[in-house]
Amino acid sequence: MVALRVFIFAVAGLAFALIDDWPAITLISTALMVVVALSFVWSRTSLSGLSFARRLSSDRAQVGDQMREDLAVRNQSIFGKLFLEIEDRSTLPGHLANRVIKLGPRSARQWRVTSIVRERGRHQLGPVTLRSGDPFGLFRRQKRLKETLDLTVYPLTYDLQPYIPGSVLQSGGGVVQRRSTNPTTTVGGIRDYVQGDSINRVSWTATARAGRLMVKEFENDPTADVWVVLDLYQPPTDGHSHGARFASDDPLHWLSNELEYRVMLAASLVRRSLALGRSVGLIMNAEQPIVLPPERSDRQYVRILELLAVVSGRDDATLVELLTSLTGRFRKDSILLAVTSIADPNLIALLATMRRRRISSEVHYVDPHMSLDPATSAFFEDLHREHVVGYRMSRADHPTSALQVANGFAGAWVR
């Protein structure tokens, strides 16, 4: 410790000066001891009366958004702060709120930090460490403020227009003229009110025209449900490399591995399917399997983004087993959009079985290899044989282009 060394040196110098009767050394040693004492007192007050506050523009953001955070430091002490170091320990990559400032007595400083959100997940802003000391740097003081803010970052999405899932080009499975006991978005007709009908089924416009109570009858949604199936398999050696990938301005380069690309692709498929007016559900082979029933609303989109924001990879994921256990959930004329990086023949066999039940499928294969290997070629040949649409793309491919241009596999059915 510098202060202790200076103090020992001053005491030794003072003792030597008193023994040898050397006034100059006595003066210097005394001055050093006074400086150490004053520095100690100064450092004890350097962090007193300080308060820190931070405020986010929103606790939800999406990869690529600009995030704004307002920070403020207030000094309620009668002593000024010549220098105050603020070290922010936020987990959000690229968010730098560190600062060195000075504060007068009973004053405050405010500033805004703006950064681009580059990684999905649940991030923590804070805690903050305040550091200060005396002007001579003999004593250092620090105080850790444990208050934090949570920020949820949704995955990156792209507008996949004009991509259209195969079954949406069909009639939506035909009109299912089947009455529903629960309210749906499809009104099948109007009838007279009978005792026991719920009041929320009353059609007030029809009642006004007919002069008597009329109620709505609902039908099951006649359009095909879209199920986005995300495979969370990730090899244990597939890690992150923040520095290099965040140096680029292209959000596609911020995706660190195939799993992140698949999450982005699944979110984009959900966005596109909802934009086409389809009810969309989500299936993921997480540690606790996630099955979100189809729904057609903005609320469903937010629900799915919330789930995709926090999912992590697994090296023991079994997508085929999960889909096999869920086959009874899929209605006739539904479509499955499977997003995977595993060329599993068992998946093709399962999708072929579903096709015979009039459940269409598409495989969006994110290839971990840059070149086409024999296993991948055989996988797409089997897809073609079973009349299952397949897309192949790599992490370097823009999803909008990859879903519009044929990849050119001989003998493979690829859109």
PANU-58749 format. One line per field, with one value per residue (C-alpha): x negated, y negated, z; residue number from 1. Coordinates in pm, whole numbers. Each point is the difference from the previous one (the first is absolute). Layout:
BEGIN
c1: (X/...)
c2: (Y/...)
c3: (Z/...)
n: (NUM/...)
This chain:
BEGIN
c1: (0/-146/129/-156/-337/9/93/-280/-246/113/-31/-346/-107/129/-184/-320/34/57/-305/-224/154/89/278/69/67/214/213/38/88/254/157/28/171/248/71/67/233/192/21/146/268/74/41/242/235/-56/304/223/338/2/304/27/306/57/308/67/209/155/-70/72/-208/-82/-336/-92/198/-155/16/-10/-86/0/-242/-31/-234/96/-234/187/-319/-140/-334/-68/-132/-305/21/247/-45/318/-53/306/7/289/19/132/-279/-112/179/-262/121/-337/-81/-234/162/-38/275/34/164/371/5/94/-112/218/-89/146/-162/118/-98/113/143/-195/77/330/63/73/-269/-75/-90/-212/-120/-209/-324/-90/-369/-176/-279/-232/-172/-339/122/-113/337/262/361/276/368/203/365/193/307/49/245/106/18/159/-131/212/-176/-77/274/19/296/7/233/78/-61/323/20/116/341/95/10/279/354/-95/130/344/280/66/372/-2/157/-223/115/-256/-20/-240/-93/233/374/205/345/272/291/270/-96/95/-8/-348/-195/-286/56/-338/128/281/-32/129/9/209/218/68/99/219/158/-76/-308/-229/-322/-307/-101/-370/-190/-341/-266/3/-360/-301/-191/-374/-228/-356/-219/-340/-274/-215/-283/-341/-337/-173/-306/205/-80/7/-258/125/-273/-40/366/116/-253/227/297/198/233/-31/-367/95/142/-271/104/261/232/18/70/277/158/-9/151/277/93/7/222/241/7/66/271/185/-21/176/289/-79/27/-353/-122/-350/-171/-348/-185/-118/-80/369/159/170/328/182/340/73/150/34/-74/-272/5/-103/-295/-118/43/-215/-269/-7/-64/-259/-186/-113/-30/-337/-151/-11/-238/254/305/227/234/141/110/175/183/102/164/185/137/352/-5/-33/324/53/-136/-240/-358/-321/-301/-291/-319/-296/-371/13/49/200/161/247/137/74/182/212/87/90/242/156/33/221/226/11/-243/-247/-360/-300/-356/-217/-345/-275/-314/-291/-235/-88/-8/255/-102/136/221/173/46/160/221/140/39/215/202/64/101/256/125/-111/-115/-352/-216/-373/-183/-310/-77/-139/326/259/326/211/-223/-48/377/52/-287/-38/-318/-64/-21/26/295/114/329/-117/186)
c2: (0/-334/-197/242/-18/-380/-8/242/-202/-324/150/138/-336/-185/235/-39/-380/-20/216/-185/-345/-58/-266/44/372/-72/-244/236/299/-201/-129/356/116/-289/84/365/-103/-250/248/259/-240/-113/358/78/-272/60/231/-144/-149/159/159/164/64/150/17/196/-120/350/333/179/-30/196/77/-296/-253/-309/13/-322/-15/-312/-7/-255/-57/-237/-141/-100/-70/-345/124/9/306/-81/327/287/316/189/361/172/381/53/332/-154/25/-334/-207/-232/-223/-50/-361/-225/-323/-276/-136/-320/-23/85/47/269/130/174/163/238/316/124/340/251/322/284/318/161/115/-138/-250/-183/-368/-55/27/-315/-58/-355/-76/-308/-104/-283/-231/164/353/129/142/157/51/186/70/262/-79/325/-148/145/-18/295/-28/266/3/174/183/-155/40/-63/-72/315/-144/137/343/195/337/269/75/-366/6/252/-82/11/353/-85/-152/211/-56/127/-183/-88/2/-271/-349/-21/-264/157/-77/272/-159/-168/166/-87/-26/300/15/86/-178/-212/-376/-52/191/-247/-184/-345/-117/302/-47/-362/104/295/-161/308/150/168/187/88/355/71/243/150/-202/127/-97/225/-29/-63/170/-131/280/-114/253/-118/246/-161/177/-71/-146/-258/-312/-380/-245/-347/-235/94/53/-326/-198/33/-227/286/153/337/11/-41/354/206/353/209/-5/-380/12/254/-214/-299/209/140/-350/-122/291/-82/-364/87/258/-239/-269/243/24/351/137/84/236/74/326/23/298/-186/180/-43/30/-321/34/-328/58/-189/-344/-291/-326/-250/135/342/-158/-165/329/183/-268/17/375/-26/-275/234/346/171/292/361/276/274/-142/252/-181/313/154/-323/-28/365/-58/-306/134/12/-379/-82/-62/119/-247/-154/-74/62/-224/194/-200/227/57/381/207/267/271/73/-352/66/322/-182/-284/252/167/-337/-80/305/-159/-320/-183/-187/-62/-208/54/-309/150/-226/178/-16/81/-249/266/266/335/346/26/-330/98/328/-186/-230/287/177/-320/-12/364/-59/-326/-214/-352/-75/-310/1/-302/-84/-265/-224/1/-272/184/-204/98/358/60/-134/141/372/140/219/345/267/226/-197/-185/-339/-329)
c3: (0/-110/299/249/-175/-3/368/95/-208/173/348/-81/-144/305/237/-201/-6/376/68/-247/60/-365/-19/-373/32/308/-199/-298/217/200/-319/-136/318/-20/-368/89/282/-213/-290/234/123/-357/-124/285/-127/-374/-37/267/-99/-347/-165/-341/-220/-343/-221/-320/-291/-3/169/-331/-316/-313/-151/-219/205/153/377/204/368/216/293/281/294/281/265/315/195/75/-134/-373/-182/-209/-185/12/-202/-94/-107/-148/12/-243/-186/-323/-262/-140/265/153/282/172/74/203/120/256/222/196/344/-11/-375/-253/-339/-258/-329/-255/-133/-340/-134/-262/142/-159/194/97/354/341/93/322/12/307/267/13/189/109/57/129/237/88/-252/62/-67/338/104/-225/101/-179/53/-182/-72/-43/-171/-351/-289/-215/-378/-221/-356/-265/-283/-335/-263/-373/-224/-213/-263/-258/157/58/178/-243/152/19/-380/32/100/367/33/-126/199/306/44/355/290/293/360/81/-150/-295/-253/-258/26/-169/23/206/178/253/362/217/376/124/-277/128/-15/-169/-307/-62/-332/82/-361/-104/310/-100/-352/101/303/212/161/-253/82/-205/-83/-37/-220/29/-178/-362/-72/43/325/-32/251/18/138/129/66/291/-60/43/24/333/-176/-192/201/-27/-128/79/-114/-366/-83/159/-206/-303/-71/-154/264/-174/103/366/5/163/-103/-181/302/-7/-374/55/271/-236/-280/223/118/-361/-108/283/-104/-364/75/229/-266/-237/246/123/352/108/271/126/98/151/143/309/327/77/-347/-110/-191/-60/-166/-323/28/-242/181/79/353/-133/-180/322/190/-252/3/380/-19/-276/186/277/-154/12/-187/109/-105/82/-178/-173/-239/-168/330/100/-334/16/338/-136/-330/143/53/-370/-189/-353/-258/254/-99/195/-62/152/62/69/-60/21/-316/182/-222/281/-38/-368/85/258/-237/-271/242/80/-368/-42/262/-211/227/-221/102/-92/122/42/32/135/-116/247/-291/-271/-273/-90/146/-97/311/-79/-365/104/246/-269/-245/259/51/-375/-6/275/-159/295/-86/120/23/68/130/198/257/-274/-200/30/81/-244/-292/119/3/-352/-204/-74/147/-300/155/-263/66/305/37/112/-28)
n: (1/2/3/4/5/6/7/8/9/10/11/12/13/14/15/16/17/18/19/20/21/22/23/24/25/26/27/28/29/30/31/32/33/34/35/36/37/38/39/40/41/42/43/44/45/46/47/48/49/50/51/52/53/54/55/56/57/58/59/60/61/62/63/64/65/66/67/68/69/70/71/72/73/74/75/76/77/78/79/80/81/82/83/84/85/86/87/88/89/90/91/92/93/94/95/96/97/98/99/100/101/102/103/104/105/106/107/108/109/110/111/112/113/114/115/116/117/118/119/120/121/122/123/124/125/126/127/128/129/130/131/132/133/134/135/136/137/138/139/140/141/142/143/144/145/146/147/148/149/150/151/152/153/154/155/156/157/158/159/160/161/162/163/164/165/166/167/168/169/170/171/172/173/174/175/176/177/178/179/180/181/182/183/184/185/186/187/188/189/190/191/192/193/194/195/196/197/198/199/200/201/202/203/204/205/206/207/208/209/210/211/212/213/214/215/216/217/218/219/220/221/222/223/224/225/226/227/228/229/230/231/232/233/234/235/236/237/238/239/240/241/242/243/244/245/246/247/248/249/250/251/252/253/254/255/256/257/258/259/260/261/262/263/264/265/266/267/268/269/270/271/272/273/274/275/276/277/278/279/280/281/282/283/284/285/286/287/288/289/290/291/292/293/294/295/296/297/298/299/300/301/302/303/304/305/306/307/308/309/310/311/312/313/314/315/316/317/318/319/320/321/322/323/324/325/326/327/328/329/330/331/332/333/334/335/336/337/338/339/340/341/342/343/344/345/346/347/348/349/350/351/352/353/354/355/356/357/358/359/360/361/362/363/364/365/366/367/368/369/370/371/372/373/374/375/376/377/378/379/380/381/382/383/384/385/386/387/388/389/390/391/392/393/394/395/396/397/398/399/400/401/402/403/404/405/406/407/408/409/410/411/412/413/414/415)
